Amino acid sequence: MKLHTLFLLFTFILIQSVCSAQNTMDVWKTLGHVEMKTYMDETLGFEVSEPIFGGEVEMLDGSLITISGYILPVDSEDGTSILSYMAFANCFFCGNAGPETVMELDIPKKQSWVNKKVTVKGRLKLNRDDFYSLIYKLSDTVLIKVED
């Protein structure tokens, strides 16, 4: 029984440390703990990438997070916006960063927010199997701040 209690205490401390890192706006650093495994999908007939999330990232799955970044100018049919760690000129889609530096937001796109630094809060969802979407999604997104 003591070993079980010690394990629970260790787990609680580990979760608290991940949440602390998240609270200090170091979320992008934590989200960087992902590897992309590329393989040939015989059904589709082309190579696809599958994310292998690190333990710290796995612990954030389903959590409410606050994160800052730049709204990218994208044109999606469903109104999805994209938040990037870097401004448009250096973002993932321009080839200077990895897929861990962008996430989908379910916040309405406002033209005045494009390429501006914003802070948002929402529930993080890890995307393990839909290679047509980004590996991170933020739902129930609320805009907290827009910087000029």
C-alpha positions in Angstrom: 0.0 0.0 0.0 2.8 2.4 0.7 4.3 1.9 -2.7 0.9 2.7 -4.3 0.7 5.9 -2.3 4.3 6.9 -3.3 3.4 6.3 -6.9 0.3 8.5 -6.7 2.3 11.2 -5.0 4.9 11.1 -7.7 2.3 11.2 -10.4 0.6 14.2 -8.7 4.0 16.1 -8.5 4.7 15.3 -12.2 1.3 16.6 -13.3 1.8 19.7 -11.1 5.2 20.4 -12.7 3.7 20.1 -16.2 0.9 22.4 -15.3 3.4 24.9 -13.8 5.4 24.9 -17.1 2.1 25.5 -18.9 1.2 28.4 -16.6 4.5 30.1 -17.3 3.7 30.3 -21.1 6.2 27.6 -21.8 3.6 25.5 -23.6 5.3 25.7 -27.0 8.5 24.2 -25.6 6.5 21.3 -24.1 4.6 20.8 -27.4 8.0 20.5 -29.1 8.5 17.1 -27.5 7.1 15.2 -30.5 8.7 13.0 -33.1 7.2 12.4 -36.6 7.3 8.8 -37.8 6.9 8.7 -41.6 5.6 5.5 -43.3 4.1 4.4 -46.5 0.3 3.9 -46.3 -0.5 1.2 -48.8 -4.2 2.1 -48.8 -3.6 5.7 -49.7 -0.6 5.0 -51.9 1.7 7.7 -50.4 3.8 8.5 -47.3 2.1 9.8 -44.2 3.5 11.1 -41.0 2.3 10.0 -37.6 3.2 12.0 -34.4 4.8 10.2 -31.5 4.1 12.5 -28.5 6.4 12.7 -25.5 5.2 12.0 -22.0 4.9 15.7 -21.1 2.8 16.4 -24.2 0.6 13.4 -23.5 -0.1 14.8 -20.0 -1.5 18.0 -21.5 -4.0 16.1 -23.8 -7.5 17.3 -22.8 -6.2 20.1 -20.5 -7.1 23.7 -20.5 -4.0 25.7 -21.7 -3.2 29.3 -22.3 -0.9 29.9 -25.2 0.4 32.9 -27.2 1.2 33.0 -30.9 0.3 34.5 -34.3 -2.9 34.0 -36.2 -2.0 32.8 -39.7 -3.7 34.0 -42.9 -5.4 30.8 -44.0 -8.6 30.2 -46.0 -10.5 27.2 -44.6 -14.0 26.1 -45.5 -15.0 25.4 -41.9 -13.7 28.7 -40.4 -10.8 27.1 -38.6 -8.0 29.5 -37.7 -4.3 28.5 -37.1 -2.1 29.7 -34.3 1.6 29.6 -34.9 4.5 30.0 -32.5 6.2 32.2 -35.1 5.0 35.0 -37.3 3.9 34.1 -40.9 7.3 34.8 -42.5 9.0 32.0 -40.3 6.1 29.6 -39.7 5.8 25.9 -40.4 4.0 26.5 -43.8 7.0 28.6 -45.0 9.4 25.8 -44.3 11.3 27.2 -41.3 9.6 25.3 -38.5 8.1 21.9 -37.6 4.5 20.8 -37.3 4.7 21.1 -33.5 4.8 24.9 -33.9 1.2 25.3 -35.2 -2.3 24.4 -33.9 -5.8 24.6 -35.1 -8.2 26.9 -33.3 -12.0 26.8 -33.3 -12.1 30.6 -32.9 -13.7 32.8 -35.6 -11.0 34.3 -37.8 -10.9 38.1 -37.6 -9.0 39.9 -40.3 -7.6 42.3 -37.8 -5.9 39.5 -35.9 -4.0 38.0 -38.9 -0.3 38.0 -38.2 -0.8 39.7 -34.8 0.4 38.1 -31.6 -2.6 36.8 -29.5 -3.1 34.9 -26.3 -5.8 32.3 -26.3 -7.1 29.8 -23.8 -8.7 26.5 -24.7 -8.7 22.7 -24.4 -5.8 21.0 -26.1 -6.5 17.9 -28.2 -3.7 15.7 -29.6 -4.3 14.5 -33.2 -2.7 11.1 -33.6 -4.4 9.8 -36.7 -5.9 12.5 -39.0 -3.0 13.5 -41.2 -5.2 16.0 -43.0 -5.3 18.1 -39.9 -2.6 19.6 -37.7 -1.2 17.6 -34.8 -2.5 20.0 -32.2 -6.1 21.4 -31.9 -7.5 23.8 -29.4 -11.2 23.7 -28.8 -13.5 25.9 -26.8 -11.0 28.7 -27.7 -11.3 32.1 -26.0 -9.3 35.1 -27.1 -7.6 36.7 -24.1 -5.4 39.4 -25.6 -4.4 40.9 -29.0 -1.0 42.7 -29.1 -0.4 45.6 -31.5 
